[in-house]
Amino acid sequence: MTSAADESNNEVADLVGKLVAPEETDGAERRRLLGRLSGALARSARKARERGVGRGRWLADVFMNIAPRLPIRDYETLREHHYGLTGEQLADDLVRTAAKATTAVGAVGGALAAAEFAAPPLLLSAPAQIVAETLVVAAIEVKLLAELHEVYGVEVPGTGAQRATAFALAWSKQRGVNPLAPGSATIALGTAAKTALRNRLMRTLGRHLTTLGPFLTGAVAGGALNRAATRKLAAAVRADLRRQRALPPG
């Protein structure tokens, strides 16, 4: 029998999957999905508190339930979705698309937070909205990181779960995966890795908390901060991948 906690985590993963899917999502639909995600996360957090799970650990656990379900596209699918682009041009377009997506999520999240700021009775729900934004942005960036490995021809071996763990940990370090490193194919989420992931998620959460402000200041700040962070991540990962392997021909 599926527990209430499992159902809540599955709902969260499903909603995040819809928000990071390659299909274009309009602003109204994005706001609706973020609202639903906020509610699902609030329920999940309450259940975690009942079990005595700390906020940072809960956030990392939720994200590691999401990571294996992210819709990572292979090289040929990426080319098809990006008008036949290849090489650095394809990588550039992936980064532009991801930065646009995290900017949009930040703008929506910041606008929601601004509305909560202007309506004190609703302010208690704002943290769930910020957590929702944090998880969606992290998911978009992990997906970008994984797909950049496809573009640069750096194959990360292992099962789907192992690859998801490798990409999530690479995101926590803001680096590419080195498949030649010892244990990269059989990587497990040990104590140090969990701590690194939790710390990265909490830093991302802290960045989003700075968008809590009146009127549209939160929307502007949220979008700009996310865009800059996504571009910075992409630049670091691409530099790593260029050192590891040349781009596929074509």
N, C-alpha and C positions, 0 to 999 in steps of 0.2 A: 504493500500500500504506500502511495506517495504521501510524504509528510507535508504539512502546511508550509514548512520552511522550503522544501524542495519545489513546491508549486510556486512560491513567491520568487525563488531564484530563477526558475524557468521562465516566469513572466518577465523578469528583468532582462534576462538574456535575449528573449524574443523581441522585446521593445528596442533594445540597443541594436540588435541586428537590423531592424527596420530603419533605424536612424542612420546607420552607416552603410546601408545598401547603396550600390552604385547608381540606382535610379534617382532622378532628381525629385526632391521633396519640397513642396511649397511651404511658405512661412506658416500658414494656418495649420497644415498637417504636422509640421515640425513642432509647433507649440502644443498641439493636442497630444502628440506622442511623448513630449517632454513632461507634460502634465501627468499623463498616465504613469510614466516612469517614476516621477517623483512620488506618487502615491504608492507604487509597488515597493520602492526603496524604503519609504517610511514604515511600511508593514514589515519588511525584512529586518530593518534596524530594530524595531520593537521586539521581534522574536529573538534577535541576537542578544539584546540586553537581557531578556528573560533567561538566556542561557549563560549569561555572564561574559559574553564575548566583547572585547574592547572595540572601540570605533575603528581604529586603524586596522586591526586584524580582520574585522568584518568587511571593511572596504576592499582589502586585498583578496579575501575569500570570494566576495561577489565578483570581482574582476576576473579572477582565475576560473570562475564558472562561465564567464562570458567569452574569454579568449579563444577556447577551442571551437567556438561556434561562429567566429567572424568569417565572413564570406571572402576568403583570400582567392584572388584570381591568378591563373597561370599566365605565362608570357603571351601565348597566342590569344587568350581571351582579353588580356590587357590591350594588345594591339588592335583587336577588333573593336573594343569599346573606346579607343582613343584614335580613331580615324587612320589606322595603319601606321602610326608613328613608331619609331624604333629608337634604340639607344638613348642618348642624352635628351633628345627631344621628348621621348616618351616619359623619361624620368621627370623632366621639367613639367610636363603636363600633369603627371600624377601629383606632384607637389602642389601645383596651382590648384588642382581640384580639392586636395585634402585641406589646404589652407583656406580655401573658400568655404569648405564644410565646417571647419572648426570656428571660423569667423562667424558664420551664420548661427551656429549653436551658441557661441558666446554672446552674440547680439540678442538672441531670443532669451537666453538665461539671464542676461543682464537686465533686459527689459522687464522680465517677470520679477526679478529681484527688486527693481526700481518701483514696480507697482506695489510689491509687498511693503517696501520702505514707506511708501506714501499712505499705506493702510495698516496702521499698527496692530489692529486685531488679527490680521492675517500673517504677521511677521514670523510667527512660530513655524510656518510651513516653508520659509525661505531656505533653511539649511538643506532640506530634502531636494529642493530645486538645484542648489549648488552642487550637491553630491551627484545628481543626475547629469548635470553638465560636465562634471569632472569625469565621470565614467564614459560618457559618449565621446568626449574629446580624446581620452586615453585610448578608446577603442579605434577611433579614426586614425590616430597616430600609429598604433600597433599594426593596423591593417596597411597603412602606408609603408611602414618599415618592412613588413613581410613582402609586399609587392615590389618594393625597390630591389629586394634580393632576387626576385624573378627577373627584373629588367637587367640587372647586372650579371645574371647567370651564376649567382652564388647559391648553390643548392644546400639547403639545411636538411639533413636526413632525419629519420625517426618517424614515429607515429604522429597522427594529427595532434594528439595531446602533448607529445614531446616537443613538436615544432612550435605549438602555441606557447608553451612554457619558455622555450628559447627566445621567441620573439618578444614576449612580455618582459623577460629579464633584460634583453637587449634594450628595450624601451626604457626600463628603469635606470639603465646606465647611459642612455642616450648614445648608443653605439650600434654598429652592425654586428651580426653574429659571425664568428669565425668558426666554420665547420671543421677546421683542422685542430682546433683547441681540444685538449683532452676532456672527454666527457660531454662534448657538445651534442652528440647524437643520443645520449642517454641521460640528459640533464634532468635533475630532480629539483623540486622546490624545497631546498633545505632551509635551515634557520637563517643563514646569512642572506640567501636569495629572497626569502620572504620579507626580511627586514628592508632590503634594498627596494623591493617593489612597494612595500607599505610606505616607505619614506617618500618615494617618487609620487605616489598617489596623494599623499598628504600635502606635499609641496604644491602639487597641481590644484588640490582643493583650496589651499591657502591663497593661491593666486586668484582663484575665482571668488573667494570671499571679499577680495578688494573691490569687486564690482557692485557690492551692496551700496547703493547710493540713490539719492532722489532723482526724479524725472528721468531723462534718458542718458544720464552720465554713466550708469551701469551698463547700458547696451553698447555705448561707444567703447568704453574701457574693455568690456568683455570680449568684443570682437577683435580689437587691436591686440590685446594680450595673447589671445589664442593664435592669431595669425603669426605673430612674431615667434612664438614658441614652436609652432609647427615648422616654420621655415628653418629655424635654428636646428631642430632635430634632424630634418631632412639633409641639411648641409653636412652635419657631422656623420650621419649614416652613409651618405653617398661618398664622402671622402674615404671612409673605411672600406667600402665595397670596391671602389676604384683601385685601392691598393691590393685587394685580394684577387681580383679577376677582371679581365677585360670584358667589355660589353659584348653580347652575342652579335654575330655578323648580321648585316641587313639594316 
